[in-house]
Amino acid sequence: MNTQQALDYAYAFYIPEFIFGGGYETMEAERLKGEEALKALITAWNEEEDPSFSFDVVRELGDRNRALCDAIGEPRLRNTSSSVLARSLSDHDLCQGIAAMQGRTTASVEREIRGDRNALGVAYVREKIAGTVLGIDIETTGTAPERGYIINVGWELMDLTSTATPRDGEAHFFGIPEDPYKATGVPLENIHHISWADIEGKQLFREDRELQQRLLTLMTTYPIMAHNAAFEDSWFMLNLEGYAEARRAGKIAVIDSRDICRRLDGEVATLPRESAPAALENWARRRGTLAAGEDERHQGLEDTDLMLRTVQAEFNRKNMFKA
């Protein structure tokens, strides 16, 4: 599907009752078309110099697809891969994150690595770092931002110094549609331990425009840091008003602490891949920010705090902070 075909699909007259009433096969066929359109539009937005559409079209198509997936049923889609979830940040994004911490231009970092990701490890330590970052983590009902819901967001600010303590932390919970989830339960509850009682009566993240505006203001003020930041980035693209536009305009810089771990922690390369050495929990245990008998909480604020303290410990090992 090309961009124009995706736009034609998004703008076509849509009658939910007709689609939902057609049964599983009709709904599944519509889902596949919708997700193909979403992928085409997001690709065009990221790659075209002057996209011919507003990103509102993409977010609205995501909302439409989410309702369709609720009708299909989360269990049927549980093992279906996402069409829009990014596996990693782009080279440009990684260079932008390094530049933000070092007070440099993204172009200067890109010139140094010359397209060689193996050179990123050197770029991280080439200059001392300073400033303030916005650590953030989300909990969701699945891995696909075009199908699921953000149910928990936690964030903290931390100054990039050797002794700083994360500060100004906040945690917020959000609801999901009562039908069907009140009866079936919150998806992935076994991982994030967020139950229906935690979110009952809460606004959907997509509907909480006041909190969304606060978040966007923070994100355009401070660089964002998240562990496997491509996950948060993909979810915010489809769920946070103004985020995609600010990202495209260069007003939001995203730092991936998992990439920091992989580039700076020499132990990662020596440990078995199946042991997930770059996972936050395992990295934190190696750096002493998580005790051997403790487990990662898998909730936004707690995981944000753990990430920031672990990054700080890694940076201290490499003497990366400005005096």
C-alpha positions as CSV (number, residue, x, y, z in Angstrom):
1,M,0.0,0.0,0.0
2,N,1.5,3.4,-1.0
3,T,0.9,6.7,0.8
4,Q,-2.0,7.8,-1.4
5,Q,-3.8,4.4,-1.1
6,A,-3.3,4.6,2.7
7,L,-4.8,8.1,2.8
8,D,-7.7,7.0,0.7
9,Y,-8.4,4.2,3.1
10,A,-8.1,6.6,6.1
11,Y,-10.5,9.1,4.6
12,A,-13.0,6.6,3.4
13,F,-16.5,6.6,5.0
14,Y,-16.3,4.1,7.9
15,I,-19.3,2.4,9.5
16,P,-18.2,0.5,12.6
17,E,-21.5,-1.3,13.0
18,F,-21.2,-2.8,9.5
19,I,-17.6,-4.0,10.2
20,F,-18.3,-5.3,13.7
21,G,-21.5,-7.0,12.5
22,G,-19.7,-8.9,9.8
23,G,-18.1,-11.4,12.1
24,Y,-14.4,-12.3,12.8
25,E,-13.3,-12.7,9.2
26,T,-14.7,-9.3,8.2
27,M,-13.1,-7.6,11.2
28,E,-9.7,-9.3,10.7
29,A,-9.6,-8.3,7.0
30,E,-10.3,-4.7,8.0
31,R,-7.7,-4.8,10.7
32,L,-5.0,-6.0,8.2
33,K,-5.9,-3.2,5.8
34,G,-5.9,-0.6,8.6
35,E,-2.6,-1.6,10.0
36,E,-1.0,-1.7,6.5
37,A,-2.3,1.9,6.0
38,L,-0.8,2.9,9.4
39,K,2.6,1.5,8.5
40,A,2.6,3.2,5.1
41,L,1.6,6.6,6.6
42,I,4.2,6.4,9.5
43,T,6.9,5.5,7.0
44,A,5.9,8.4,4.8
45,W,5.9,10.8,7.8
46,N,9.4,9.7,8.8
47,E,10.9,9.6,5.4
48,E,9.3,12.2,3.2
49,E,10.6,15.7,3.2
50,D,7.2,17.3,3.1
51,P,4.4,14.8,4.0
52,S,1.1,15.6,2.3
53,F,-1.0,14.9,5.4
54,S,-1.4,15.9,9.1
55,F,-0.4,13.3,11.7
56,D,-3.9,13.7,13.1
57,V,-4.9,11.3,10.4
58,V,-2.6,8.6,11.7
59,R,-3.6,9.0,15.3
60,E,-7.3,8.8,14.4
61,L,-6.7,5.7,12.3
62,G,-4.9,4.2,15.3
63,D,-7.9,4.9,17.5
64,R,-10.2,3.3,15.0
65,N,-8.0,0.2,14.8
66,R,-7.8,0.0,18.6
67,A,-11.6,-0.2,18.8
68,L,-11.6,-2.8,16.1
69,C,-9.1,-4.9,18.0
70,D,-11.2,-4.7,21.1
71,A,-14.1,-6.2,19.2
72,I,-11.9,-9.0,17.7
73,G,-10.6,-9.8,21.2
74,E,-7.1,-9.4,22.7
75,P,-6.4,-13.2,23.0
76,R,-6.8,-13.7,19.2
77,L,-4.2,-11.0,18.6
78,R,-1.8,-11.7,21.4
79,N,0.8,-13.5,19.3
80,T,0.4,-11.3,16.2
81,S,3.4,-9.0,15.7
82,S,3.0,-5.2,15.5
83,S,3.2,-3.5,12.2
84,V,4.3,-0.1,13.6
85,L,6.4,-0.9,16.7
86,A,10.0,0.2,16.0
87,R,12.7,-2.3,17.0
88,S,15.3,0.3,17.7
89,L,16.0,4.0,17.4
90,S,17.5,5.3,14.1
91,D,21.2,6.2,13.9
92,H,20.1,9.8,13.7
93,D,18.1,9.5,16.9
94,L,21.0,7.9,18.8
95,C,23.4,10.6,17.6
96,Q,20.8,13.3,18.7
97,G,20.6,11.7,22.1
98,I,24.4,11.7,22.5
99,A,24.5,15.3,21.3
100,A,21.8,16.4,23.8
101,M,23.8,15.1,26.8
102,Q,27.1,16.5,25.6
103,G,25.8,19.9,24.5
104,R,26.8,19.4,20.9
105,T,25.1,19.4,17.5
106,T,23.7,16.1,16.1
107,A,25.5,16.7,12.9
108,S,28.9,16.8,14.7
109,V,28.2,13.4,16.3
110,E,27.0,12.0,12.9
111,R,30.2,13.1,11.3
112,E,32.3,11.3,13.9
113,I,30.5,7.9,13.5
114,R,30.1,8.1,9.7
115,G,27.3,5.6,9.7
116,D,29.2,3.1,11.7
117,R,27.1,2.0,14.8
118,N,30.2,0.4,16.3
119,A,31.6,3.9,16.7
120,L,28.7,5.0,19.0
121,G,30.5,3.6,22.0
122,V,33.4,6.1,21.4
123,A,31.0,8.9,20.8
124,Y,29.3,8.4,24.1
125,V,32.5,9.1,26.0
126,R,34.2,11.6,23.6
127,E,32.9,14.6,25.6
128,K,31.7,15.0,29.2
129,I,28.0,15.1,29.8
130,A,25.8,17.5,31.7
131,G,22.3,18.9,31.8
132,T,19.0,17.3,32.9
133,V,17.1,14.4,31.4
134,L,13.4,13.3,31.7
135,G,13.4,9.6,32.6
136,I,10.1,7.9,31.6
137,D,8.6,4.5,31.4
138,I,5.2,3.2,30.4
139,E,3.1,0.1,31.0
140,T,0.8,-1.1,28.3
141,T,-1.7,-3.8,27.5
142,G,0.5,-5.2,24.8
143,T,3.4,-4.6,22.5
144,A,1.4,-3.1,19.6
145,P,0.7,0.6,19.9
146,E,-1.9,0.4,17.2
147,R,-3.9,-2.1,19.2
148,G,-3.4,-1.6,22.9
149,Y,-3.6,1.0,25.6
150,I,-1.2,2.9,27.8
151,I,-2.3,2.2,31.4
152,N,0.6,3.6,33.5
153,V,3.2,6.4,33.0
154,G,5.9,7.3,35.4
155,W,8.6,9.9,35.1
156,E,11.3,11.7,37.0
157,L,13.9,14.4,36.2
158,M,17.6,13.9,37.0
159,D,20.5,16.2,36.6
160,L,23.4,14.6,34.9
161,T,25.9,14.8,37.7
162,S,27.8,12.1,39.6
163,T,25.8,12.5,42.8
164,A,22.3,13.7,41.7
165,T,19.2,12.0,42.9
166,P,16.1,11.6,40.7
167,R,13.5,14.2,41.5
168,D,10.0,15.4,40.8
169,G,8.7,11.9,40.2
170,E,5.1,11.3,39.1
171,A,3.0,8.2,38.4
172,H,-0.3,8.1,36.6
173,F,-2.8,5.3,35.8
174,F,-5.2,5.3,32.9
175,G,-8.3,3.3,32.1
176,I,-9.2,1.0,29.2
177,P,-12.7,0.3,27.8
178,E,-15.0,-1.5,30.3
179,D,-16.2,-3.7,27.5
180,P,-14.5,-6.2,27.2
181,Y,-11.8,-5.8,29.7
182,K,-13.8,-5.6,33.0
183,A,-14.8,-9.2,32.3
184,T,-11.5,-10.5,30.7
185,G,-9.1,-8.6,32.9
186,V,-6.2,-6.3,32.2
187,P,-3.9,-7.8,29.5
188,L,-0.3,-8.5,30.8
189,E,-1.4,-8.2,34.4
190,N,1.0,-11.0,35.2
191,I,3.9,-8.7,34.1
192,H,3.0,-5.2,35.3
193,H,0.6,-6.3,38.2
194,I,-1.9,-3.6,37.3
195,S,-5.4,-4.9,38.0
196,W,-8.8,-3.7,37.0
197,A,-9.1,-2.2,40.5
198,D,-6.1,0.0,39.8
199,I,-7.6,1.6,36.6
200,E,-11.3,1.4,37.1
201,G,-12.9,4.7,36.4
202,K,-9.7,6.3,35.2
203,Q,-9.6,8.3,32.0
204,L,-8.1,6.7,28.9
205,F,-4.6,8.1,28.2
206,R,-5.8,9.3,24.8
207,E,-8.6,11.3,26.5
208,D,-6.5,13.0,29.2
209,R,-5.5,16.0,27.2
210,E,-4.4,18.0,30.2
211,L,-1.8,15.4,31.2
212,Q,-0.8,14.9,27.6
213,Q,0.0,18.6,27.3
214,R,2.1,18.5,30.5
215,L,4.0,15.6,29.2
216,L,4.7,17.2,25.8
217,T,5.9,20.4,27.6
218,L,8.4,18.3,29.6
219,M,9.5,16.4,26.6
220,T,10.2,19.5,24.6
221,T,12.1,21.0,27.6
222,Y,14.3,18.0,28.5
223,P,15.8,15.1,26.5
224,I,13.8,11.9,27.1
225,M,15.5,8.8,28.5
226,A,13.9,5.4,28.5
227,H,15.1,1.8,28.5
228,N,14.5,0.4,25.0
229,A,13.3,3.9,24.1
230,A,12.0,2.8,20.7
231,F,9.1,1.2,22.6
232,E,8.1,4.4,24.3
233,D,8.7,6.4,21.1
234,S,6.4,4.2,19.1
235,W,3.6,4.3,21.6
236,F,3.8,8.1,22.0
237,M,3.8,8.6,18.3
238,L,0.3,7.0,18.1
239,N,-1.1,8.1,21.5
240,L,0.4,11.5,22.5
241,E,-1.0,14.6,20.8
242,G,1.7,16.7,19.2
243,Y,4.5,14.2,19.9
244,A,5.1,13.1,16.3
245,E,5.1,16.7,15.1
246,A,7.6,17.8,17.8
247,R,9.8,14.8,17.0
248,R,9.8,15.6,13.3
249,A,10.7,19.3,14.1
250,G,13.7,18.2,16.2
251,K,12.1,19.5,19.4
252,I,12.3,16.2,21.2
253,A,15.5,14.2,21.7
254,V,15.3,10.6,22.8
255,I,18.0,8.7,24.6
256,D,18.0,4.9,24.8
257,S,19.5,3.7,28.1
258,R,19.6,0.2,26.7
259,D,21.9,1.4,23.9
260,I,24.0,3.0,26.6
261,C,24.3,-0.3,28.4
262,R,25.2,-2.2,25.2
263,R,27.9,0.4,24.2
264,L,29.5,1.1,27.6
265,D,29.1,-2.1,29.7
266,G,31.8,-4.4,28.5
267,E,30.2,-7.3,30.3
268,V,27.2,-7.4,27.8
269,A,29.4,-8.9,25.1
270,T,30.7,-11.6,27.3
271,L,27.4,-12.8,28.7
272,P,25.1,-15.3,26.9
273,R,22.6,-13.6,24.7
274,E,19.7,-15.6,26.1
275,S,20.5,-14.2,29.6
276,A,19.3,-10.7,28.3
277,P,22.4,-8.9,29.7
278,A,21.1,-5.5,28.5
279,A,17.7,-5.9,30.2
280,L,17.3,-3.2,32.9
281,E,16.9,-5.7,35.7
282,N,20.2,-7.5,34.8
283,W,22.2,-4.4,34.2
284,A,21.0,-2.9,37.5
285,R,22.1,-6.0,39.4
286,R,25.6,-5.7,37.9
287,R,25.8,-2.1,38.8
288,G,24.5,-2.6,42.4
289,T,21.4,-0.4,41.9
290,L,19.1,-3.5,42.3
291,A,19.9,-5.9,45.1
292,A,20.4,-9.6,44.2
293,G,17.1,-10.6,45.9
294,E,15.0,-7.8,44.4
295,D,13.1,-7.8,41.1
296,E,12.3,-5.1,38.7
297,R,8.8,-3.7,39.5
298,H,7.6,-3.3,35.9
299,Q,5.7,-0.1,36.8
300,G,6.5,3.3,35.3
301,L,7.9,5.4,38.2
302,E,9.7,2.6,39.9
303,D,11.4,1.4,36.7
304,T,12.2,5.0,35.7
305,D,14.0,5.5,39.0
306,L,15.9,2.3,38.7
307,M,17.0,3.2,35.1
308,L,18.2,6.7,36.1
309,R,20.3,5.4,39.0
310,T,21.7,2.6,36.9
311,V,22.7,5.0,34.1
312,Q,24.3,7.2,36.6
313,A,26.3,4.3,38.0
314,E,27.5,3.4,34.5
315,F,28.5,7.0,33.7
316,N,30.4,7.2,37.0
317,R,32.3,4.0,36.2
318,K,33.4,5.7,32.9
319,N,34.1,9.2,34.5
320,M,31.7,10.8,32.0
321,F,30.3,13.6,34.1
322,K,31.6,17.2,33.8
323,A,33.4,18.2,37.0
